[in-house]
Amino acid sequence: MVVADYSTEAGRARTLRQQVHLNQLDYRRELSRLASLSGTQREWAKALGISQPSLSSALKTARTVSPVRHGFLGADPYEVCQRYAVGQLTREQLIDELTRWDYVVHEKREHDYFDDLRFSTDGSFDDVGRAHDDRLLGDELYDTILAAVAEKSSMRS
């Protein structure tokens, strides 16, 4: 049995899927911004070309979207990596943002047999690892970011 690797051929589709997700985030954040301005939902719905019930539903979803962190181009490290993968950030911007990020630190606890099975923690370096696993970052770039973050962390200690 021959196992085919379609990762190269699927690259464009993978990038487009990331772009769709980012466009949805941006749209929902923009809806939240519009909702904070004066005007009724009916007026905004008309301006957007959608029905008022559709806008109301979209605003409920928009309230669940985390805002972009001040000074960054994403709400979490994974989003920053997504924006890099679709060409919204340069390599230098990505490295800068991910090395400046104040990562959530896992709580220290005694070793147990399930450590390797723990779920990732949002806002931690796990987001960068997940981005690497999802092929948003190549091996060399991931290693560069990991080394820069480790160096920054050791300088704090």
Buried (B, 14 or more C-beta within 10 A) or exposed (E): EEEEEEEEEEEEEBBEEBBEEBEEBEBBBEBBEBBEEEEEBEEBBBEBEEEBEEBEEBBEEBEEBEEBBEEBBBBBBBBBBBBBBBEBBEEEBBBBBBBEBEBBEEEEEEEEEEEEEEEBBBBBBBBBBBBBEBBBBEEEBBEBBBEBBEEEEEEEE
